[in-house]
């Protein structure tokens, strides 16, 4: 396996298509030319073996998941993907076939979401370690944010919670784009409802009251509240605003201490996934 051959293989398979990438894989930097009147969104997300996925997961599944996690962030701000950059480190036991399968999975999702691969980096490590940066765009000053929720807003989620960690992620890009100009705030549920709703309320300086938690079939309420890896959108709408189809109202925004979440008369502690929590 020679790096220059791998880069050439990736370049041939990473069709840019109709995008605003002036120069892609093969130079020191990619060149991207944005449209006028748009704000650019940038996010990056790591995917680490034995932290975010098990070592026996298929390479194509890992590749798809690596991109999907970052696309979910773009969805949460109502953006459209413009391009991605992928840095991948693999142990020596991983063959060229594994790396190619990884990129096939990633590029399959990239084509479905119109997210061309514009560049990245390859290296060795003791375990698989991937970092995906995605650039998205939204009309100027129209991005969905966490800090816009106001008392009286209704709280919605895009799907049931407590899904298995190894299930396929479906970034809610179309939903996020449909919420632009309507939702007052939005966040993607990557670390659990309890923690991510707490973050939204902290940013907006409000409290939240949950009326219900829609639990995925086979999951527990505990898992739905605190488990993470759901990658649904949690968003607020002004009272009276019609919600998008197949979304579920779960509560409302109220006045109170910033970050407080109440469910069934009790405060819900933000016990979602935290990489640095010791217990």
C-alpha positions as CSV (number, residue, x, y, z in Angstrom):
1,X,0.0,0.0,0.0
2,X,1.5,3.4,-1.1
3,X,-0.1,6.6,0.0
4,X,0.2,8.3,-3.4
5,X,-1.7,5.4,-4.9
6,X,-4.4,5.7,-2.3
7,X,-4.8,9.4,-2.8
8,X,-5.2,8.8,-6.5
9,X,-7.8,6.1,-5.9
10,X,-9.7,8.5,-3.6
11,X,-9.4,11.4,-6.1
12,X,-10.9,9.3,-9.0
13,X,-13.8,8.1,-6.8
14,X,-14.5,11.5,-5.2
15,X,-16.4,13.0,-8.1
16,X,-16.9,16.7,-7.4
17,X,-20.0,17.0,-9.7
18,X,-21.7,20.3,-9.9
19,X,-20.2,22.2,-7.0
20,X,-18.3,25.5,-6.4
21,X,-15.0,23.7,-5.7
22,X,-12.5,25.3,-8.1
23,X,-9.7,22.9,-7.1
24,X,-10.1,19.7,-5.2
25,X,-7.9,16.7,-4.2
26,X,-4.3,16.8,-5.5
27,X,-3.0,20.2,-4.3
28,X,-1.9,21.6,-1.0
29,X,-5.3,23.2,-0.5
30,X,-8.8,22.9,-2.0
31,X,-10.3,26.1,-3.5
32,X,-13.9,26.8,-2.8
33,X,-15.8,29.8,-4.2
34,X,-18.9,30.6,-2.1
35,X,-22.1,32.3,-3.5
36,X,-22.8,35.9,-2.5
37,X,-25.4,36.4,0.1
38,X,-24.6,33.2,2.1
39,X,-23.0,32.5,5.5
40,X,-20.7,29.6,5.6
41,X,-21.1,27.0,8.3
42,X,-18.1,24.9,9.5
43,X,-18.2,21.8,11.7
44,X,-15.8,19.0,12.5
45,X,-16.4,15.7,14.3
46,X,-14.1,12.8,15.3
47,X,-14.9,9.1,15.0
48,X,-12.6,6.9,17.1
49,X,-12.4,3.1,17.3
50,X,-13.6,1.7,20.6
51,X,-15.0,5.2,21.5
52,X,-17.6,5.8,18.8
53,X,-17.7,2.3,17.1
54,X,-16.4,-1.2,17.7
55,X,-13.4,-2.5,15.9
56,X,-15.4,-5.2,14.1
57,X,-17.8,-2.7,12.4
58,X,-17.7,-2.9,8.6
59,X,-15.4,-0.3,6.9
60,X,-18.2,1.1,4.8
61,X,-20.5,1.5,7.8
62,X,-17.7,3.4,9.6
63,X,-17.1,5.7,6.6
64,X,-20.7,6.5,6.2
65,X,-21.1,7.2,9.9
66,X,-18.1,9.5,10.0
67,X,-19.6,11.9,7.5
68,X,-23.2,11.5,8.8
69,X,-22.2,12.8,12.2
70,X,-20.9,16.1,10.8
71,X,-23.8,16.4,8.4
72,X,-26.2,16.3,11.3
73,X,-24.5,19.5,12.7
74,X,-25.1,21.2,9.3
75,X,-28.7,20.1,9.4
76,X,-29.2,21.5,12.9
77,X,-28.3,25.0,11.6
78,X,-30.5,24.7,8.5
79,X,-27.6,24.5,6.1
80,X,-26.9,22.9,2.8
81,X,-23.6,21.0,2.6
82,X,-21.0,22.5,0.3
83,X,-18.0,20.1,0.7
84,X,-16.1,17.9,3.2
85,X,-12.5,17.3,4.2
86,X,-11.6,13.9,5.7
87,X,-8.5,13.0,7.8
88,X,-8.2,9.3,8.4
89,X,-5.6,7.4,10.5
90,X,-5.5,3.6,10.5
91,X,-3.4,0.9,12.1
92,X,-1.1,-1.1,9.9
93,X,-3.4,-4.2,10.2
94,X,-6.0,-2.4,8.1
95,X,-5.5,-3.2,4.4
96,X,-5.9,-1.1,1.4
97,X,-9.2,-2.9,0.8
98,X,-10.5,-1.7,4.2
99,X,-9.6,1.9,3.4
100,X,-11.2,1.7,0.0
101,X,-14.4,0.3,1.6
102,X,-14.3,3.1,4.2
103,X,-14.3,5.7,1.5
104,X,-16.9,3.9,-0.6
105,X,-19.3,4.1,2.4
106,X,-18.4,7.8,3.0
107,X,-18.7,8.7,-0.7
108,X,-22.0,7.0,-1.1
109,X,-23.5,9.3,1.5
110,X,-21.6,12.2,0.1
111,X,-23.2,11.7,-3.3
112,X,-26.7,11.3,-1.7
113,X,-26.3,14.6,0.1
114,X,-24.4,16.5,-2.5
115,X,-21.3,16.8,-0.3
116,X,-18.2,16.5,-2.5
117,X,-15.0,15.4,-0.9
118,X,-12.5,18.2,-1.5
119,X,-9.4,16.9,0.3
120,X,-8.0,15.6,3.6
121,X,-5.1,13.6,5.0
122,X,-4.0,9.9,5.5
123,X,-1.8,8.6,8.4
124,X,-1.1,5.6,10.6
125,X,-2.2,5.3,14.3
126,X,-2.8,2.5,16.8
127,X,-6.5,2.6,16.1
128,X,-8.8,3.9,13.5
129,X,-9.2,7.7,14.0
130,X,-11.2,9.8,11.6
131,X,-12.0,13.5,11.6
132,X,-14.5,14.9,9.1
133,X,-14.9,18.6,8.5
134,X,-17.9,19.8,6.6
135,X,-18.6,23.2,5.2
136,X,-22.2,24.1,4.7
137,X,-24.1,27.3,3.8
138,X,-27.2,29.2,4.7
139,X,-28.7,32.5,3.6
140,X,-27.0,35.4,5.5
141,X,-28.2,35.8,9.1
142,X,-30.7,32.9,8.7
143,X,-28.8,30.1,10.4
144,X,-30.7,28.2,13.1
145,X,-29.0,28.6,16.4
146,X,-29.3,27.4,20.0
147,X,-29.8,30.8,21.5
148,X,-33.2,31.9,20.1
149,X,-35.7,29.9,22.2
150,X,-38.2,32.1,24.1
151,X,-40.8,31.4,26.8
152,X,-44.0,30.2,25.2
153,X,-42.2,28.4,22.3
154,X,-43.2,24.8,21.7
155,X,-40.5,22.1,21.8
156,X,-40.4,19.5,19.1
157,X,-38.2,16.5,18.1
158,X,-37.9,14.9,14.7
159,X,-38.1,11.3,15.8
160,X,-38.2,8.8,18.6
161,X,-35.2,8.6,21.0
162,X,-33.1,5.8,22.4
163,X,-32.1,4.3,19.1
164,X,-29.3,1.6,19.0
165,X,-25.9,3.2,18.8
166,X,-24.9,1.1,15.7
167,X,-27.9,2.0,13.6
168,X,-27.5,4.0,10.4
169,X,-27.6,7.8,10.9
170,X,-30.0,9.8,8.7
171,X,-28.9,13.5,8.8
172,X,-32.1,15.6,8.9
173,X,-30.9,18.0,6.2
174,X,-34.2,18.6,4.5
175,X,-36.0,19.1,7.8
176,X,-33.3,21.6,9.0
177,X,-33.6,23.6,5.8
178,X,-37.4,23.6,6.1
179,X,-37.1,25.2,9.6
180,X,-35.2,28.2,8.4
181,X,-37.2,31.3,9.1
182,X,-39.6,29.3,11.3
183,X,-37.8,27.7,14.2
184,X,-36.5,30.0,16.9
185,X,-33.7,27.5,17.9
186,X,-32.4,24.1,17.0
187,X,-29.8,21.5,18.1
188,X,-29.0,18.0,17.0
189,X,-29.3,15.2,19.6
190,X,-25.9,13.6,19.6
191,X,-25.3,13.4,23.4
192,X,-28.8,12.7,24.7
193,X,-32.0,14.7,25.2
194,X,-31.2,15.6,28.8
195,X,-27.8,17.1,28.0
196,X,-28.6,18.7,24.6
197,X,-31.8,20.3,25.7
198,X,-29.9,21.6,28.8
199,X,-27.4,23.1,26.3
200,X,-30.1,24.8,24.2
201,X,-31.7,26.2,27.4
202,X,-28.4,27.5,28.6
203,X,-27.7,29.2,25.3
204,X,-31.2,30.8,25.3
205,X,-31.3,31.6,29.0
206,X,-34.6,29.7,29.5
207,X,-36.0,26.6,31.2
208,X,-37.9,23.8,29.5
209,X,-40.9,21.6,30.6
210,X,-41.2,18.2,29.0
211,X,-44.6,16.7,28.6
212,X,-43.5,13.5,27.0
213,X,-40.4,11.6,25.8
214,X,-41.0,9.6,22.6
215,X,-39.1,6.3,23.2
216,X,-37.9,4.1,20.4
217,X,-39.4,0.6,20.3
218,X,-37.3,-1.6,22.5
219,X,-35.5,1.2,24.3
220,X,-36.0,2.5,27.9
221,X,-36.9,6.0,29.0
222,X,-33.5,6.2,30.6
223,X,-31.8,5.5,27.3
224,X,-34.1,8.0,25.5
225,X,-33.2,10.7,28.0
226,X,-29.5,10.2,28.4
227,X,-28.2,7.7,25.9
228,X,-27.1,9.9,23.0
229,X,-26.3,9.0,19.3
230,X,-29.9,9.7,18.2
231,X,-29.0,12.4,15.7
232,X,-32.6,13.7,15.6
233,X,-33.2,17.5,15.5
234,X,-34.6,19.2,18.7
235,X,-36.1,22.5,17.8
236,X,-38.5,25.2,19.0
237,X,-41.4,26.9,17.2
238,X,-43.4,29.9,18.3
239,X,-46.8,28.9,19.7
240,X,-49.3,28.5,16.8
241,X,-46.6,27.8,14.2
242,X,-47.5,24.5,12.3
243,X,-44.8,21.9,12.9
244,X,-43.3,19.9,9.9
245,X,-44.9,16.5,9.2
246,X,-43.8,13.5,11.3
247,X,-42.3,15.7,14.0
248,X,-43.5,15.4,17.6
249,X,-44.2,18.0,20.2
250,X,-42.6,17.1,23.5
251,X,-42.9,20.2,25.7
252,X,-42.5,23.9,25.9
253,X,-40.0,26.6,26.8
254,X,-40.7,28.5,30.1
255,X,-39.2,31.2,32.2
256,X,-36.9,29.9,34.8
257,X,-33.2,29.2,35.6
258,X,-31.1,28.9,32.5
259,X,-30.7,25.3,31.6
260,X,-33.3,23.7,33.9
261,X,-35.3,20.9,32.4
262,X,-38.4,19.5,34.2
263,X,-40.2,16.2,33.4
264,X,-43.1,14.8,35.4
265,X,-42.6,17.4,38.1
266,X,-38.9,16.6,38.7
267,X,-35.7,18.3,37.4
268,X,-33.9,16.2,34.8
269,X,-30.2,16.3,35.3
270,X,-28.0,16.6,32.2
271,X,-26.6,13.1,32.2
272,X,-26.1,12.6,28.5
273,X,-22.8,11.3,27.1
274,X,-19.7,13.3,28.2
275,X,-16.2,12.2,27.1
276,X,-14.6,13.7,30.2
277,X,-17.0,12.5,32.9
278,X,-15.2,10.1,35.2
279,X,-18.2,8.1,36.3
